[in-house]
Amino acid sequence: MTYSTPDKATLLVVDDTPENIDVLSGILRGRYKVKAALSGEKALRIAASDPRPDMILLDVMMPEMDGYEVCRRLKDNPATAHIPVIFVTAKIAVEDERRGLELGAVDYITKPVSPPIVEIRVRTHLALYDQRRELERMVRLRTEELLATRLEIIRRLGRAAEFKDNETGMHVIRMSHYARLVATSLNISEEWADLVFHASPMHDIGKIGIPDRILLKPGPLDEAERQVIRTHPRMGAEIIGEHKAELLKMAGEIALTHHEKWDGTGYPQGLKGEEIPLPGRITAIADVFDALTAKRPYKAAWSVERAVAIIDQEAGTHFDPGLVPHFHEILPEALEIMERYMDQLE
């Protein structure tokens, strides 16, 4: 993911009236690169494209999708959640302003716009945005050692669970690499892909609570045993607990949802489609691919071709059909990971 340089920031102006776009573009074009969208849907597409806009000036009153819904979707998408949004609107009631700020907007500019006000507000919030990104960069550098220690603990906990049904625990290493490759291919951000990489090893931590007689059973499970196995996602989420830290929040989310299926037939919640968090959908593909291609107590390893065929076959039922092409895209790199981390005693 890339951003514009501070002196040539990119602004996205969203309004269903071309004349309003012309007014704002005329005010801002001398200092900034200005993009325009006449609808909420087009705005979302532009905002998610690379390079991301550095700021969005968003009309509220638009047909089909109003500015509030556009803002909500921007903030729900990890790729666009951090882009500052300023509402530009004739709606100036206190409740309207409160609603916009609660959705994540940073400011309001009222119509008809005043050029000096527009210039000052945009410049101020761009400066704050640049400062926040620089501060985040410095914090990442200064906490690198602490983060590395925390990540190693998480990785080891994930492997502790995997040792219960995998003699080397290499599954969590391989599948976490597969998950990061898929996450990276989505071009959301390097930081988000790293979160997926470091959180996904905790996906099966709930297996710690599953009796060995069931987990290590060499033959098929009966219905009662399958019900016990199906408790491990909730158990894993409970073990991780609720945290403000993004890494542990995602780890809990993955632990709870990696057995959900796109068509709603998964467990434990029966979530469907995009109700399943994106990290859970990514982990589902990575986990199943490695489970199929690795030897387990109850089965021999499948060929890569057979495993890929199953993932293709179950796109739209088990797996997010939008993610399966990304899995194909990263498959050559995944095979290198498979070779590098073959099961072996450590």
N, C-alpha and C positions, 0 to 999 in steps of 0.2 A: 504494500500500500504506500502511495506517495502523496505528498501534499505540495501545494504551491509554496514558493519562497515568500517570506513575510512581506516584501515590497511589491510583490505581484500576486497577492492572494486572489483566489477564485471565489466569486460570490454567485450563488444560484438564486435568481429572483423568480418567485412563483406567484402567478396571478392569472385568472381566466380572462382578464381584460388587457388586450395588447397595449392600449394607451397607458395604463398604469405601469406596465413593464418598461415602456419607453421613457416614462418620467424617471423611474429609479435608475435605469441604465444610463440615462443622461447625466444624472448626478454622480454616479459612481465609476463610469467607464474610464475616466481620465486617470484614476489611481489603481483600479483593479480590473482583473479579467472578469467579465460578467457573462454568465450563462442564463438562459431563460426557459421556463416551462409554463405552458398554458393550462396544465391540469395536474392534479395530485399524482396520478399514475406516472406521468412523464417525469415529474419531480423525483419520485422515488427511484426511478431507473437511473436518472442522471446522478443522484446523490450516491448511489451504490457503485457507480462506475469509477474507474481509476484514471486519473487522480481524483480523489474526493474533493468536493468543494470545501472551502475553509469556513464558509458561513452560508446560511440559508435565510433569505428574507421571504416570508411566507404570508400570503393572503389568507384570511379566515373564510370569507364567504365565497365558496366555489361550488359549482354543481357536481353531483356524483360523489366526490370525496372532498369534504371541507378541510380547512387547514388543521383543525384539531386532530382529525383522523390521520392526516399526513404526518403530523408531529408525533403522534402515538406510534405509528409504524416506524418512523425514523429511530425513535428511542428504543423500540423493541428489537431492532436489527443491530447486532454487534458491530457491523461494518460502518454504521452511520450514527450510532448512539451518541458519540462524543462531538458531533458537529453542532456548533451553537446555532440556535434558531431564534430569529427575531420575527414576531408577528407584525405585519403591516396591515392595519385594518381600520375601518370606521367604527367597529364595535368597541366602545370604550367603557362599557359598564364594568363596575368593580368585579362582578361575578364572572364576566368574560375574561378579564385580565387574570383573575385568580385561577380559572380553569386552564388557561394557557401556560401559566407558570408552573402549575402542578403537573402538567404534561411534560415539562422539561425545557420550555422556552426560556431564554435568558432575558428578554426585554420585549416591549411593545412600542411601536411607532404608529401614531394615529394619522389617518387620512383626513384631508389632503396633507401630503407630507411637506415638511419644511426642509429644504436642502441642507442647511447647516446642522439641523438635528440629525438627519440621516447620516451625514458624514461623521459627526461626533460619535453617535451610537455605534456605528459600524467600526470605526477606528478603535474605540474603547474596548469593545468586546473581542475584536481580533487580537488586540494586545493582551487581554486577559487569557485568551485561548492559547496564544504563543507562550505566555508565562507558565500556564498550566502544563503544557507539553514539555517545556524545559524542566520544570520542577519534577514531573514524572520521570524524565530521563535521569535526573540527578538522584532521585530516590532509588531508581532501579540499580544504578551503579553502586550506591552506598550500602544497599541491602543485599548485594549479590551473594556474599558469603553466607548470610543468614538464610537466604532463600535456598541456596544449594543444600544446606544442611536439612532444611525442612523437606525439600523435594526428595532427598535420599531416604528420609524416614518414611515418607509416603510410598515411595517405590518399594522399600523393604516390607512395609505392611501389606502392600498388594501381592508381593511375592510370597509372603507368609501364608496368605490365603491360597495361593496357587499351589504351594507345596503339598497341600492336602490331596490334590488329584493330579499333580504333574511333578515328576520326580526332580526336575531341575528348576521349575519356576520360570522358564524362559518364555512361556506364553505371554506373560504380562509385558515383557520387554518387546517382543515382536509386535503384538497387537497395538501397543501404545505408539510405536513407530508408524504402523500402518495408519492409525487414527490421525497422527500429525500430518502425514502425507496428504490424506484426504482433506483435512482442515486447511492446510496450506493451499491446496488447489482451488479452494473457494475464494481466495484472495480477500479475506476479511481483514486480517491483520496478523503480523508475525507474533504479536503478543498473545492474541487469542488462540492461534494454533499451538503455541507453547503451553497455554493453559490446558488445552485438550490433551496434549502429550503427557503432561505431568499429572493430570487428574484421572485419566482413563485407567492407569494401573490399579486403581482402587475399585474398579467396577464389580469385582467378585469378592470384596472383603467380607460380605455376609456369609460366604461359604464356611467361614470359621465356625459358625454356629450350626452347620449341617453335620449330623452324625456320619462317621467314616463308613459305617455299614451301608449307608445309602450312597454317599459320594463316591466311594471306591468300588461299588458293586460292579462286577464285570459284565453282567447281563442286563437285559431290559428292566426298567423300574416298573413296579405295579402302580396303580392309581394313587394309593395312599403315599407311596414314596415320592411320586411326582409332585404331589401337593406339598410335601415337606421341602423339596428342592425349590419350589416356587416361592418359598418364604424368604429366600436369600436376598432379593433386591430390597425389600423393606428392612430386613435385618441390617443390610449394609448401610442403608441411609441412616438408620438409627445409630449404628456404630460411629459413623462420621459425625452425625449431629448437625445442628444448625450453626452456621458461622457467617460473619460478615465478610471474611476473606474470600476473594473471588475464587481462588484455587479450591478451597474446601467446599464452597458452595457448589462449584461445578462437579467436584468429586462426588458429593452427595446426590446431585442431580443425575449423574451418569449411573451410579450404583442403583438408583431407584428405577431408571427408565430404559436400561440397555436391553431388556427383554420385551419391551413394548414392540408392537408391529404396526406397520403403516396402515393396514386395513382394520385395526382395532381389535385383533384377536390375541394380542400379546398379554403379558402380565407384568406387574400386579394390578394395574389400574385400568387396563383396557383402553388406553389412550389411542387416538387415531390421527393419522396424517401429521400436520404441523402442530397438533397438541403435544406431540412428543418433542421435547427440547432437542435442538440441533445437535448438541454434543452426544446425547443418547442415541440419536439416529446414526451418527458417524461411528460411534463405538460399536453399535450393533453389527455393522458391516465388517469392521476390523476384527471383532471378536469371533464372529462366525467363520470368516475366512481362515483365521488361524486355527480355530477348533477343527475345521474340516481337514486342513492340510497337515495337522499334527496327529501323532499316535496318541490314543487315549486308552485307559484300561478296558473300555468297552468297544473299541473299534480300531481298525488300522488307519493309517494316514491315507487321505484321498489325494489323487493327482491334482495339480493346480488347475488343469483344464476342467476337471469335473467340478471342483469347488467354484470356479468362475461361472460355470454353466448354471449351477444352483442359484448363485447370487443374481444372475441375469433372469432366471426363471421366476424368482421371487421378488423382483423389482415391482413395486406397486402393491404387493401383498405383505411380505415381511419387511422389505427394505424401502426406503425413500427412493422413488424412481428418479428423482433429480440428482441423487448422490451417486447412483450406480455408474453413470458415465465418468464421473470424477474418479471413481475407483479404477476403472479401466485405464484412465489417464496415468495414474500413479503405479500401475501394476508392475512395470519394469523395475522401478525403485523398490517396490515391496518385495520382489523376488530376491533382490540383493540383500535386503534385511533378513529375509528367511534364511538365506545361505549363511549370512554372518552370525546369526544367533540360533543355529541349530541346537536342538536339545542335546545337552551333554552335562556330565557331572562337573560341578565347579569346585 
